[in-house]
Amino acid sequence: MLNPLTPVPFRSPGNDGTGRSGYPPAPEPLPVPVMDNHTHLDFPDAELEVGIKDALDAAAAVGVQGAVQVGCDLESSRFTVNAVDLDSRLLGAVALHPNDAPGYARRGGLEEALAEIEALAAHPRIRAIGETGLDFFRTEGEGLTHQRYSFRRHIDIAKRLGLTLQIHDRDAHDDVVQVLREEGAPERVVFHCFSGGEALARTCNAEGWYMSFAGTVTFKNATDLRDALSIAEPSRILVETDAPFLTPHPHRGRPNASYMVPYTVRAMADVTGSELSGLCAQIAANTVRAYGSWD
């Protein structure tokens, strides 16, 4: 993982000498700045390591003025706390990913790990507990019991600390909603990399939960996602990269970064029939409501 105090020089988009494995070209800047509400700056894509300042400078140049750096385990959550101190354009989220929680449990360290997540979350620029939730794609058997327990504990931490909850939901829509209702959802809930269809979008509309759309909404086979976006309440829409993953079309398969957000926002405008400036302003306002001010 990258050391936020020793940034690696940024390799400019499209000029890294590695062909299609390199970063795509920068898109046309957005007319109104937005924020990337889910990125992993500590996850290098192959050999393409990017320093925090350089990555955020590249994003700012195309109208992405800030980001939420997201932790998935203790190491990346510690990284996140260091990173938000390094650059004021970052806010943070800390958690144990649902696919990592069973490992902590098997090693007998889940409670200790959850206690450290809560301690890290006390930092004033940590604004969310996440990503947490359920993943029925990569975890099965006894691991699901630990996953559910961890999810409930993260919900409790978010509620007690007054923080936003960032949901990881993979092939588990109904169960995630059930747990949120059983535990009582925090005031602010974000479905990171929203992956449901119209039914989940209607639930989020009714519950007042945010739906964060990633590059997946641009994929040719993502008809269900576009249908969900088309009925999502405008006040509940966010945008993210999940970088370095989920690079939007037409650069799918190449490394992702926050500067790629404009590709996704323009696709969202097409799906919703929105004027681009208005959609950008709406997303920016929604993001501040979800996480608070970056100032």
N, C-alpha and C positions, 0 to 999 in steps of 0.2 A: 504494500500500500504506500501511497505517496505521503511524505512528511510535509504537512502544511506550512511548516516553518522553513522548508528548503524547496521552493517550487522548482519543478523541472521546466526548462524552456518550452514554450508552446511551439508546436510545429504547425505552421499556418495552414488553414484549410485548403486542400487540393495541391499543396506544394511540399508534401513530405517525402516524395520520391518513392512511394510504395504502391503506386497504381491505385486500383480500386479499393485496396485495403486501407487507403489513407482517408483523412477527413474530407468530406464533400465540400464543394464551394459554398461560400457564404450566400445566403438568400438576400433578396431585396429587403431593406429595413422596414419594420412596421411603422405605421404613421403615428401610433400612440404606444408608449412603452408598456410592456407586460412583465410578469415574473414567471419563471420556471419553478413550479411548486414541488418538484421532486427530481433530484439528481443525486448521483453518487460520484463525487469528485475523487474519491479514494479508490475507485475501480478503474485502473488503466485498461485500455482495450489493446490487447497484445503488447506491442512495444510502443504504443502511442501514448506516452504519459504526458499529462498536461498540468502545469502549475495552476494553482487556484487563481491568482491574479490574472494570468494570461487567459484562462478560460473565461473569466468574468469580463475581461476587457473585450474579448471577441464577441461575447453575448451583447454587451452594451452597445457595440458598434452597429448592431442590427435591431436595436430596440427592445432588448431583454435586459431590464435594469436590475434584476436581482434574482435570487434563487433560494430554494430550501434544500440544504444538504441533509441527506437522510442516512441514519445509521441502521445497520441490520444485525449487529452483534456487539459485543463489548468493545472490540478493537475499533470498529468503524464508528461506534458511538463516541468513544474517546476522541477519535479523529475529528468528529463533528464539532465537539466542544472547542477543540483547538482552532478549527477552521473558522468558526463564527467570530472568534476573537481576532483572527488575522485580517478579515476583510468585512467591512460593514455592509457590503452588498449581499451577505449571506445571513439567513436565519437557519435554524437547525431542528431536526427531529431525531429522537433516539429511541431504540427499541431492540428487542430480540425478534428477528424475522421468524414467522411461523415454522419455516423449515429448519431453523437453527435451534429453536426451543427444545425439541426432543433430545438433541445432543447434549445440551446443558443438563437436562433431567437425567439422562442415562449416566452422566458423569457425577451426578449428585450435587451439581452446582447451580440448579435453576433458581433457587431462592436467593442465593448470594448474588447471582447475575441480575435478577429483578431488583434487588436492593440497590445495586450500583446504577442501574438504569434510572431509578427514581432519584438518586443523588445527582447524577449528571443532568437530569431534567430540571434541576433547580437553577441552572444558569439562565440569566434573563433573556438571552437570545435563542434559547431552546424553546420553541413555541408549540411543538407537537410531540406526541408519543406515537411513534411509528417507524418503520412500517410493521404493523401487527395485524393479525387476522387469522384466516384459515386458508390452507392450500391442500386441496384433495388431489392435486396432480402429482406432487412429488413426495407426499407423506401418506403413510397408510398404517394400519394396525395400531399397535400400542402408541405409536408416535402421535396419532390423532388425539388421544386422551391428553397427552402433555401439551399439544398444540392448543386445544380448547382451554385448558387450565391457564396457559400463558396468556392467551387472548383475554380471558376474563380479568386476569391480574393487570394487564396493560390498560384495560378500560377503567379499572379502579384507580390506577395511578393518574390517568388523564383527568378523571373527575375530581380527585382530591387536589390536584395541582392546578386545576382550571385550564388545562391545555387542550388543544385540538387533538383529535384521534385520527391518524392516517391508517386507512385500511388496506391490507393486501388481501385480495379475494380472488382465488383461482379455482374455478370449478366448484364453488362453495356458496353461491349467492344466497340460497334460502337459509343455510345454516348460519351464515354471517348475520343476516337480518334477525334470525331467531335469537342469537346470543346478544346482540345489541338491545333487543327488546326485553329480554329476560334480565339483563344487568342494568338496563337504563342507560341509554346512550349519553355521552358527554354533550355539552351544548353545541360543539362544533365537530362534525364528522366529515372526513374526506375519503371518498372511494378512489384511492390512487389507481392510476391506469385502469379506469373504469372499463369493465369487460362484460357487463351485462347487456341485455336487450331492453325492449320497451318496458317489460314488467318491472325490472329493477329500477329503471329510470322513473317510473311512476311512483314506486315506493320512496325513492330518494326525494322526489318532488313533495310527496305528502309529509315526509318526516323532516324536511328541511336540511337534508344531507347534501354535501357538495359532490359533484361528479367531475373528476379530473381526467381529461382526455389526452392521450399520448399519441405518438406517431402511428399507432395501430389504427386509428380512425381513418388514416389515408390509405390503408392497404386495400387492394382490390376485392378481397374476400370478406371485408368487414362490414357487410350490409347491416347486420344486427346492431353494430355500434353506431352506424350513421342513423339508423332508425331511432335509436335511443337518444342520440344527440338532438335529433329533430324535434323531440317532444320534451326535452329537458328544460326546466325553468331557467331562463337566462340568468337569474340571480344566483344560480347554483352551479354554474359552469366554470371550471378552471382548466388550465393547460399545463402540461409537463413534458419532459423528455424521458425520464427514467434512464438517463444517460449513464453509461455508454451503450445502453440497449435501445431497441425499438425505434431505430432511425426511420423517419418518415419517407414515404414515396416522394420523389423518384430515386432516393439513395438508400433504400432498404438493403441491409447487409453490410453497410459501411459503418464506421464508428459514429456514435451520436454524441452531441454536446449541446449545451444550453443555447448556443447560437443558431441551432436548427429549429427552434420553436416557431419562427415565422412560417415555415412550411406547413406546420400543423394548424396554426391559427388561420391561415388563408383557406385551408381545406375546411375548417370548421365554419368559416364565413360562407363558403359555398353551400355546405349542407344546410345551414340554418337560414340561408337567404338574407344574411345580415350585411349591412354596410361595414367595411373592415374597420374603420376608425371607431365606430360605435361598439363593435364587438370587443376590440382591444380595450377600450375604456371600461366596458362591463367586466371583462376578465380581471383587469387590474384592481377594480373596486372590490370584486368578489374575493380576490386573493388577500387583500388587506383585511377584509372582514373575517376571513378564515384564520389568519395568522397574526394579525396586528401589523403595526407599522414597521418598516425597515429602518426608520430614522432613529 
